[in-house]
Structures are given as C-alpha cells and as structure tokens.
Amino acid sequence: MNKGRDDAEVSGSGEDPTSAEAGRNEAERFRRLAEEAREVRDHHREALETIRQEQERLRDAAETARLASEEARAAAEAARTASEEARVATDDARQAVVGAVRATADALNASLEHMQVVEEMRRTLREMKGVTKLDSN
C-alpha cells in the first residue's frame, strides 16, 4: 500500500517521475528561450553598432561637406573681393584714359591756338610785305 509513497521517498523529492521530467523539460525550454534571447540581444547589439558606425560615417561626411562648403564660401568671397578690386582698377584706368584724352584735347587746342597765331602773323607779314612793295613802287 505504501509502495508508491516509498518510491517517492526513495527518490528524495517527493514528486512523481512524470512531473520531474516535465519540470526538466520546462527548464530546458526556458534555457533554450534564454539562449535565443541572448542571440537576439547580440544580433540587436551588432545592428546597433552597425547603425552607430554608419551615423559616424555620415557625421564625418557631413563635416567634410561643411569644410568644403566653408572653403567654397571663402573662395567665393575672395573672388568677390578680387572682382571688386578689378572693378575699381578698371574704373581708375577709365578715369586715367579720360584724363589722357582731356590732356590730349587741351594740347591739341593749344597747338591749334599757336597755329592760328602763327597763321595770323604770316598774314600780317604778307600784308606788310605787300604794302612795302606797293610803297616802293
């Protein structure tokens, strides 16, 4: 009569063998689930690391683009400054040309006035010679 009870006492756990096997199976199932969870966690960790590395590459690319943009802005500013300096130089050269043309016009006017004076003197001299020839006759 107490044979079943005696077998449970001999095993030392007080459980029947079927529930012990079910407990071992459940424990094995939880161990597998824990292993799968570790694998999923490791996979997620690797994916996050990949994403972090990609973000770092993008950050580096953005910094490179920012530096290139800054260099382009500086080059554009230098070109604008050079263009302004060229415009000022061109304006100065134009003013110099205008001044040279005025000086040439003034010199030509002075030459014309001298030529007119010389021509007037020649006429007067011819007239005097003509009067002197008439007087001598």
MIMIVO-300634 format. One line per 3 residues: number of its first residue (from 0); for each residue y, z negated, x of C-alpha. Coordinates in steps of 0.2 Angstrom, whole numbers, plus 5000, padded with zeros to 4 digits. Each point is the difference from the previous one (the first is absolute). Example, Ala and Ser with C-alpha at 12.3 -4.5 7.8 and 13.67 -1.06 7.14 Angstrom:
<atoms>
0	4978/4961/5062 | 5017/5003/5006 .
</atoms>
This chain:
<atoms>
0	5000/5000/5000 | 5012/4996/5013 | 4995/5014/5011 .
3	5015/5011/4997 | 5011/4985/5004 | 4990/4997/5015 .
6	5003/5018/5006 | 5018/4998/4998 | 5000/4984/5009 .
9	4990/5007/5014 | 5013/5014/5002 | 5014/4987/5001 .
12	5013/5009/4990 | 4995/4995/4983 | 5002/5019/4994 .
15	4987/5012/4995 | 4997/5014/5012 | 5007/5013/4988 .
18	5017/4992/4999 | 5000/4998/5019 | 4997/5018/5003 .
21	5013/5005/4987 | 5012/4988/5010 | 4995/5009/5016 .
24	5003/5017/4992 | 5017/4994/4993 | 5005/4994/5018 .
27	4994/5016/5008 | 5010/5010/4986 | 5016/4989/5004 .
30	4997/5003/5019 | 4999/5019/4997 | 5016/4999/4989 .
33	5009/4990/5014 | 4995/5013/5013 | 5006/5014/4989 .
36	5016/4990/4997 | 5002/4998/5019 | 4997/5019/5002 .
39	5013/5004/4987 | 5012/4988/5008 | 4997/5008/5017 .
42	5002/5017/4992 | 5017/4995/4992 | 5005/4992/5016 .
45	4997/5016/5010 | 5009/5010/4986 | 5015/4988/5001 .
48	5000/5002/5019 | 5000/5019/4998 | 5014/4999/4988 .
51	5010/4988/5011 | 4997/5012/5015 | 5006/5015/4989 .
54	5016/4990/4995 | 5003/4997/5018 | 4998/5018/5004 .
57	5012/5004/4986 | 5012/4987/5006 | 5000/5008/5017 .
60	5002/5017/4993 | 5015/4994/4990 | 5008/4992/5015 .
63	4997/5016/5010 | 5008/5010/4986 | 5015/4987/4999 .
66	5003/5002/5019 | 4999/5019/4998 | 5012/4999/4986 .
69	5012/4989/5010 | 4999/5012/5014 | 5004/5014/4989 .
72	5014/4991/4992 | 5007/4996/5018 | 4998/5019/5004 .
75	5009/5005/4984 | 5014/4988/5004 | 5001/5007/5018 .
78	5000/5018/4993 | 5014/4995/4988 | 5010/4992/5013 .
81	4997/5015/5012 | 5005/5012/4985 | 5016/4990/4997 .
84	5004/5000/5019 | 4997/5019/4999 | 5011/5002/4985 .
87	5014/4990/5009 | 4998/5011/5016 | 5001/5015/4989 .
90	5015/4994/4992 | 5008/4996/5017 | 4995/5017/5006 .
93	5008/5009/4985 | 5016/4990/5002 | 5000/5005/5019 .
96	4998/5018/4994 | 5014/4999/4988 | 5011/4992/5013 .
99	4995/5014/5012 | 5004/5013/4987 | 5017/4992/4997 .
102	5004/4999/5018 | 4995/5018/5002 | 5011/5005/4985 .
105	5015/4990/5008 | 4997/5008/5016 | 5000/5017/4992 .
108	5016/4996/4990 | 5008/4995/5016 | 4995/5016/5009 .
111	5006/5010/4985 | 5017/4991/5001 | 5001/5003/5019 .
114	4995/5018/4997 | 5013/5002/4986 | 5013/4992/5012 .
117	4995/5012/5014 | 5001/5015/4988 | 5017/4994/4994 .
120	5006/4999/5018 | 4993/5018/5003 | 5010/5007/4985 .
123	5015/4991/5006 | 4998/5007/5018 | 4997/5018/4993 .
126	5015/4998/4990 | 5010/4994/5015 | 4993/5014/5010 .
129	5005/5012/4986 | 5017/4994/4999 | 5002/5000/5019 .
132	4995/5018/5000 | 5012/5005/4986 | 5014/4991/5009 .
135	4996/5009/5016 | 5002/5016/4992 .
</atoms>
